[in-house]
Amino acid sequence: MLNYKFLCLIWSIIIGILITGFMITDGLDMGVGILLFIIGKNNIERRILINTIAPHWDGNQVWLITTGAALFAAWPIVYATLFSHFYIAMILLLVSLFLRPIGFEYRSKIKNEIWQKTCDICISIGSIIPPAIIGIALGNILKGIPFYLNKYYIIYSKEHFLKLFNLSSIMISITTVILVINHAATYLQIRIKDLIINRRLNLLLKVSSILLIIFFILSFTNVLFFIKGYKFKTLVCQKTNIIYKTHNIIYEKKAWMNNFQNFKYLYLLPLLSIILPFLIILTSIYKKKIITFIFSIFTIISIISTIGIIMFPFIIPSNIKYYQSLTIWNSTSSQLTLNIMLYVVMIFMPIILTYTFWCYKKMFFYINKEEIKKKSDFYY
C-alpha cells in the first residue's frame, strides 16, 4: 500500500482535477444556457446555441456526479458537512439541474413558440443557478463555516440561508458566472457560422474577459487581505532554526497568504489567471478561435489551482471551533479505501478522458441558420 499521507495528497489533487473537468465541460454547457437570451434574439438563434451543446450536455453532467461520488468516498465528513450546511442551496442546485433535461429533451416535442420559449427559460434557469450557488458556497467556505462536531461526529451547523449571501460570496459567485459565460463564448465562436451571432460573441468575449479580470482581482484581493483566513501555527527551533508546524490553527486576516508567502513562485497562478483573459481577447481579435478556446481552458485551470493553493491543506474551515476545521489530513477515508479508489481511477480516468475527447471530435460540426432550417426535425 502507498503511504497514507501521500494518498491524502494524491486524492486532493484528483478531486481538484474532477472539479476542473466539471467546470471545463459542464461549465461550458451552463455558459451556453445562460447566453440563450443574451446572444439568441429569436427562436432560430436560440436553437443554434442549444444544438452546439446538444450532443454533449448530458454526458458532461456526469463530471458533477463523479465529483460528488469522489467527495463521498474520499472525504465523507466533508461531503456530510457541505450537504448539512448548504442544504437549502444544494436543493436549489438540484432542482435547477432538473430543469435542464426538461428544457433540452421536450423543447422540440411541441411546435409551439410559447412552449419552446418556456423550455429555453428552463435551460437558462438551470444553467445560471449551479455556478452561482457554487460561487456562493466557495465564498462562505473561504470565510469559514459556523459548524462543529460532537464526540459522535454529529455535525452541528449555525447558519441561516440568507446569511450565505455576503459581499465576499456574491463577488466570487459573479466571478464564477462570468467565467462560464466567457468559456462558453470561446466555444460558440468555434461552432457557429453566422455573421450576426459571431459579431455578438466577439463583443461578449471582450466584455466578459475584462469583467472576469476585474472580478477575479477584486475577489482575490478580498480573500487575501480583507477577510480572515486560516493557517497552522508554526514554531521555530532556536538552536537549529527549523520550522515546525503545530496542530494549533490561527484565524486572522491575511492568513490565506501563508502558502504564497512560503513559496513565492505560486504567485504565478493568480498572475496567469489575469494574463490569460487578456490573451483570450487578443487571439479573438486575430480570429485564432481554437487557441482562444485553449486559453479559456487554461484560465479555468489557473483559477481553480489558485483557490486550491490559497486553501491548502484546508477543505472546510470552522469559524466556531478552529481546531475542528476539516483538512486533507483529518477528513480523508481509510488507507485501504484510498488505495482501491486510486487503482480504479488509474484505469477509468484515461478511458473517460479519451472517450470525452473522441466524442467532441466525432460530433463536431458547424451550425448556422440554413442548417437548422434544412434539417429542422433533426435538431432540438
C-alpha positions as CSV (number, residue, x, y, z in Angstrom):
1,M,0.0,0.0,0.0
2,L,1.1,3.6,-0.6
3,N,1.9,5.9,2.2
4,Y,-1.3,7.3,3.8
5,K,-0.2,11.0,3.8
6,F,0.8,10.6,0.2
7,L,-2.6,9.1,-0.6
8,C,-4.3,12.1,1.1
9,L,-2.3,14.5,-1.1
10,I,-3.0,12.5,-4.3
11,W,-6.7,12.4,-3.6
12,S,-6.9,16.1,-3.0
13,I,-5.3,16.6,-6.5
14,I,-7.7,14.0,-8.1
15,I,-10.7,15.8,-6.6
16,G,-9.3,19.1,-7.9
17,I,-9.0,17.5,-11.4
18,L,-12.6,16.4,-11.2
19,I,-13.8,19.8,-10.2
20,T,-11.7,21.3,-13.1
21,G,-13.2,18.8,-15.5
22,F,-16.7,19.7,-14.4
23,M,-16.0,23.4,-14.9
24,I,-14.5,22.9,-18.3
25,T,-17.2,20.6,-19.7
26,D,-20.4,21.1,-17.8
27,G,-19.5,24.8,-17.1
28,L,-19.4,25.2,-20.9
29,D,-22.9,23.9,-21.2
30,M,-24.1,26.1,-18.4
31,G,-22.5,29.1,-20.0
32,V,-24.3,28.5,-23.3
33,G,-27.6,28.1,-21.3
34,I,-27.0,31.5,-19.7
35,L,-26.4,33.1,-23.1
36,L,-29.6,31.8,-24.7
37,F,-31.5,35.1,-24.3
38,I,-28.3,37.3,-24.4
39,I,-27.0,36.1,-27.8
40,G,-30.1,34.4,-29.2
41,K,-32.6,37.1,-30.1
42,N,-35.2,34.8,-31.6
43,N,-36.2,31.1,-31.7
44,I,-33.9,30.0,-34.5
45,E,-30.9,31.7,-33.0
46,R,-31.6,30.0,-29.7
47,R,-31.8,26.7,-31.5
48,I,-28.4,27.3,-33.0
49,L,-26.9,27.9,-29.5
50,I,-28.7,24.8,-28.0
51,N,-27.6,22.5,-30.7
52,T,-23.9,23.4,-30.2
53,I,-24.1,21.5,-26.9
54,A,-26.9,19.1,-27.7
55,P,-24.7,16.0,-28.2
56,H,-22.7,16.5,-25.0
57,W,-24.7,18.3,-22.3
58,D,-26.0,15.1,-20.5
59,G,-22.6,13.4,-20.8
60,N,-20.8,16.5,-19.4
61,Q,-23.1,16.4,-16.3
62,V,-21.5,13.1,-15.4
63,W,-18.5,15.1,-14.2
64,L,-20.7,16.6,-11.5
65,I,-21.9,13.2,-10.4
66,T,-18.4,11.8,-10.4
67,T,-17.1,14.7,-8.3
68,G,-19.9,14.2,-5.8
69,A,-19.1,10.4,-5.7
70,A,-15.4,11.1,-5.2
71,L,-16.2,13.5,-2.3
72,F,-18.5,11.0,-0.7
73,A,-15.9,8.2,-0.9
74,A,-12.6,10.1,-0.3
75,W,-13.8,12.9,2.0
76,P,-17.0,11.5,3.7
77,I,-17.1,14.1,6.5
78,V,-16.6,16.9,4.0
79,Y,-19.5,15.6,1.9
80,A,-21.7,15.4,5.0
81,T,-20.7,18.9,6.2
82,L,-21.3,20.5,2.8
83,F,-24.8,19.0,2.4
84,S,-25.7,19.8,6.0
85,H,-24.6,23.4,6.0
86,F,-25.6,24.3,2.4
87,Y,-28.8,22.1,2.5
88,I,-31.2,24.6,1.0
89,A,-28.6,25.9,-1.5
90,M,-27.9,22.3,-2.6
91,I,-31.7,21.5,-3.0
92,L,-32.0,24.7,-5.2
93,L,-29.0,23.5,-7.2
94,L,-30.5,20.0,-7.7
95,V,-33.9,21.4,-8.6
96,S,-32.3,23.8,-11.2
97,L,-30.5,20.8,-12.7
98,F,-33.8,19.0,-13.1
99,L,-35.0,21.9,-15.4
100,R,-32.2,21.3,-17.9
101,P,-33.3,17.9,-19.2
102,I,-36.9,19.2,-19.4
103,G,-35.8,22.1,-21.5
104,F,-33.5,20.1,-23.8
105,E,-35.5,16.9,-24.3
106,Y,-39.0,18.3,-24.6
107,R,-38.3,21.6,-26.4
108,S,-38.8,20.1,-29.9
109,K,-41.7,17.8,-29.0
110,I,-44.3,20.6,-29.5
111,K,-44.1,23.0,-32.3
112,N,-45.3,26.0,-30.3
113,E,-43.4,29.2,-29.8
114,I,-44.6,29.7,-26.2
115,W,-43.7,26.1,-25.3
116,Q,-40.3,26.4,-26.8
117,K,-39.6,29.7,-25.1
118,T,-40.7,28.1,-21.8
119,C,-38.2,25.3,-22.4
120,D,-35.5,27.9,-23.2
121,I,-36.2,29.6,-19.8
122,C,-35.9,26.3,-18.1
123,I,-32.5,25.8,-19.7
124,S,-31.4,29.3,-18.7
125,I,-32.5,29.0,-15.1
126,G,-31.0,25.5,-14.8
127,S,-27.7,26.9,-16.2
128,I,-27.2,30.1,-14.1
129,I,-28.2,28.8,-10.7
130,P,-25.5,26.0,-10.4
131,P,-22.4,28.2,-11.0
132,A,-24.0,31.0,-8.9
133,I,-24.5,28.6,-5.9
134,I,-21.1,27.1,-6.3
135,G,-19.6,30.6,-6.1
136,I,-21.7,31.4,-3.0
137,A,-20.6,28.2,-1.3
138,L,-17.0,28.8,-2.1
139,G,-17.2,32.4,-0.8
140,N,-18.6,31.1,2.5
141,I,-16.1,28.3,2.8
142,L,-13.2,30.8,2.4
143,K,-14.7,32.9,5.3
144,G,-15.1,29.8,7.4
145,I,-18.4,27.9,8.2
146,P,-20.0,28.0,11.6
147,F,-20.1,24.3,12.3
148,Y,-18.7,21.9,14.9
149,L,-18.7,18.2,15.6
150,N,-19.6,16.5,18.8
151,K,-17.9,13.4,20.2
152,Y,-20.0,11.2,18.0
153,Y,-19.0,13.2,14.9
154,I,-22.5,14.5,14.5
155,I,-22.4,17.8,12.6
156,Y,-24.0,21.0,14.1
157,S,-24.3,24.0,11.8
158,K,-25.3,27.5,12.9
159,E,-26.1,29.4,9.7
160,H,-29.3,30.9,8.2
161,F,-29.7,30.5,4.4
162,L,-29.9,34.3,3.8
163,K,-26.6,34.8,5.7
164,L,-24.8,32.9,2.9
165,F,-25.3,36.0,0.7
166,N,-22.5,38.3,1.9
167,L,-20.2,40.6,-0.1
168,S,-17.4,38.1,-0.5
169,S,-19.6,35.2,-1.6
170,I,-21.5,37.4,-4.0
171,M,-18.3,38.6,-5.6
172,I,-17.0,35.1,-6.0
173,S,-20.4,34.0,-7.3
174,I,-20.4,36.7,-10.0
175,T,-16.8,35.7,-10.9
176,T,-17.9,32.1,-11.4
177,V,-20.8,33.0,-13.6
178,I,-18.7,35.3,-15.7
179,L,-16.1,32.5,-16.0
180,V,-18.6,30.0,-17.5
181,I,-20.0,32.7,-19.8
182,N,-16.6,33.6,-21.1
183,H,-15.7,29.9,-21.6
184,A,-19.0,29.3,-23.5
185,A,-18.4,32.3,-25.7
186,T,-15.0,30.9,-26.8
187,Y,-16.6,27.6,-27.6
188,L,-19.6,29.1,-29.5
189,Q,-17.2,31.0,-31.7
190,I,-15.8,27.7,-33.0
191,R,-19.1,26.0,-33.6
192,I,-21.3,28.7,-35.1
193,K,-21.1,30.1,-38.6
194,D,-23.4,33.1,-38.5
195,L,-22.2,36.6,-39.1
196,I,-24.7,38.3,-36.8
197,I,-24.3,35.9,-33.9
198,N,-20.5,35.8,-34.3
199,R,-20.4,39.6,-34.0
200,R,-22.3,39.5,-30.8
201,L,-20.0,36.7,-29.5
202,N,-16.9,38.8,-30.3
203,L,-18.3,41.7,-28.3
204,L,-19.4,39.5,-25.5
205,L,-16.0,37.8,-25.3
206,K,-14.2,41.1,-24.9
207,V,-16.6,42.4,-22.3
208,S,-16.7,39.1,-20.3
209,S,-12.9,38.8,-20.4
210,I,-12.4,42.3,-18.9
211,L,-15.1,41.7,-16.3
212,L,-13.5,38.4,-15.4
213,I,-10.2,40.1,-14.8
214,I,-11.8,42.8,-12.7
215,F,-13.9,40.5,-10.5
216,F,-11.0,38.0,-10.1
217,I,-8.7,40.7,-8.9
218,L,-11.4,42.0,-6.5
219,S,-12.2,38.6,-5.2
220,F,-8.5,37.5,-4.9
221,T,-7.6,40.8,-3.1
222,N,-10.5,40.5,-0.8
223,V,-9.7,36.9,0.2
224,L,-6.0,37.6,0.8
225,F,-6.2,40.9,2.5
226,F,-9.6,41.7,3.9
227,I,-11.3,38.5,5.2
228,K,-10.0,36.3,8.0
229,G,-8.2,33.2,6.8
230,Y,-6.7,30.1,8.4
231,K,-3.3,28.7,8.8
232,F,-1.4,26.3,11.2
233,K,0.7,27.9,13.8
234,T,4.5,27.4,13.4
235,L,7.3,27.3,15.9
236,V,11.0,27.9,15.2
237,C,13.6,25.9,17.0
238,Q,16.1,28.4,18.4
239,K,19.1,26.1,18.1
240,T,18.5,24.7,14.5
241,N,16.2,27.4,13.0
242,I,14.0,24.5,11.8
243,I,10.3,25.5,11.4
244,Y,7.8,23.1,12.9
245,K,4.1,23.1,12.2
246,T,1.8,22.7,15.3
247,H,-1.8,21.5,15.4
248,N,-3.0,24.9,16.5
249,I,-4.9,26.8,13.9
250,I,-4.7,30.6,13.6
251,Y,-7.7,32.6,12.4
252,E,-6.8,36.1,11.3
253,K,-6.6,38.5,8.4
254,K,-4.0,37.7,5.6
255,A,-3.7,34.1,6.9
256,W,-4.7,32.8,3.4
257,M,-1.5,34.4,2.1
258,N,0.5,31.8,4.0
259,N,1.3,29.4,1.1
260,F,2.1,32.3,-1.2
261,Q,4.5,33.8,1.3
262,N,6.2,30.4,1.8
263,F,6.5,29.7,-1.9
264,K,6.7,32.9,-3.9
265,Y,6.6,31.1,-7.2
266,L,3.0,30.2,-6.5
267,Y,2.0,33.8,-7.3
268,L,2.4,32.7,-10.9
269,L,-1.0,31.0,-10.8
270,P,-3.1,34.1,-9.9
271,L,-0.9,36.1,-12.4
272,L,-1.8,33.6,-15.1
273,S,-5.5,34.0,-14.2
274,I,-5.2,37.7,-15.1
275,I,-2.9,37.3,-18.2
276,L,-4.9,34.5,-19.9
277,P,-8.2,36.5,-20.3
278,F,-6.1,39.3,-22.0
279,L,-4.7,36.6,-24.3
280,I,-8.3,35.4,-25.0
281,I,-9.2,39.0,-26.2
282,L,-6.0,39.2,-28.3
283,T,-6.5,35.8,-30.0
284,S,-10.2,36.5,-30.6
285,I,-9.3,39.8,-32.4
286,Y,-7.0,37.8,-34.7
287,K,-9.6,35.1,-35.1
288,K,-7.5,32.3,-33.7
289,K,-10.6,30.6,-32.4
290,I,-9.0,27.2,-31.3
291,I,-6.2,29.0,-29.4
292,T,-8.8,31.2,-27.8
293,F,-10.7,28.2,-26.5
294,I,-7.5,26.6,-25.2
295,F,-6.6,29.8,-23.3
296,S,-10.1,29.7,-21.8
297,I,-9.5,26.1,-20.6
298,F,-6.1,27.2,-19.0
299,T,-7.9,30.2,-17.4
300,I,-10.2,27.8,-15.6
301,I,-7.3,25.6,-14.6
302,S,-5.3,28.5,-13.2
303,I,-8.2,30.0,-11.2
304,I,-9.2,26.6,-9.6
305,S,-5.5,26.0,-8.9
306,T,-5.2,29.4,-7.2
307,I,-8.2,28.5,-5.0
308,G,-6.5,25.2,-4.1
309,I,-3.2,26.9,-3.2
310,I,-5.0,29.5,-1.1
311,M,-6.8,26.9,1.0
312,F,-4.3,24.1,1.2
313,P,-4.4,22.0,3.3
314,F,-7.9,23.2,4.5
315,I,-11.1,21.9,2.9
316,I,-13.8,23.4,5.1
317,P,-12.6,25.6,8.0
318,S,-14.7,26.1,11.0
319,N,-15.1,29.6,12.5
320,I,-16.6,28.3,15.7
321,K,-14.0,25.7,16.7
322,Y,-10.9,26.3,14.7
323,Y,-9.3,23.0,15.7
324,Q,-12.2,21.1,14.2
325,S,-11.6,22.6,10.7
326,L,-11.6,19.9,8.0
327,T,-8.3,19.4,6.2
328,I,-7.0,16.9,3.8
329,W,-5.1,15.2,6.7
330,N,-8.1,14.7,9.1
331,S,-11.0,14.3,6.7
332,T,-9.9,11.6,4.3
333,S,-11.1,8.0,4.2
334,S,-9.0,5.0,5.3
335,Q,-5.8,3.9,3.6
336,L,-7.4,0.8,2.1
337,T,-10.3,2.8,0.6
338,L,-8.0,5.4,-0.9
339,N,-5.8,2.6,-2.4
340,I,-8.6,0.8,-4.0
341,M,-10.2,4.0,-5.4
342,L,-6.8,5.1,-6.8
343,Y,-6.5,1.9,-8.8
344,V,-10.0,2.4,-10.1
345,V,-9.2,6.0,-11.1
346,M,-5.9,5.0,-12.8
347,I,-7.9,2.5,-15.0
348,F,-11.0,4.5,-15.8
349,M,-9.9,8.2,-15.8
350,P,-7.8,7.8,-19.0
351,I,-10.7,5.9,-20.6
352,I,-13.2,8.7,-19.7
353,L,-10.8,11.5,-20.9
354,T,-10.2,9.6,-24.2
355,Y,-13.8,9.0,-24.7
356,T,-14.8,12.6,-24.0
357,F,-12.2,13.9,-26.5
358,W,-13.3,11.3,-29.1
359,C,-17.0,12.4,-28.7
360,Y,-16.2,16.1,-29.2
361,K,-14.1,15.3,-32.2
362,K,-16.7,13.0,-33.9
363,M,-19.7,15.2,-33.1
364,F,-18.0,18.4,-34.2
365,F,-19.9,20.3,-36.9
366,Y,-20.7,23.9,-37.8
367,I,-24.1,25.2,-37.2
368,N,-25.9,28.1,-38.9
369,K,-29.5,29.2,-39.7
370,E,-29.5,27.4,-43.1
371,E,-28.5,24.1,-41.4
372,I,-31.2,24.4,-38.8
373,K,-33.9,25.2,-41.4
374,K,-32.8,22.4,-43.7
375,K,-32.9,19.7,-41.0
376,S,-35.5,21.2,-38.7
377,D,-36.8,17.9,-37.4
378,F,-33.2,16.6,-36.8
379,Y,-32.2,19.3,-34.3
380,Y,-33.6,20.3,-30.8
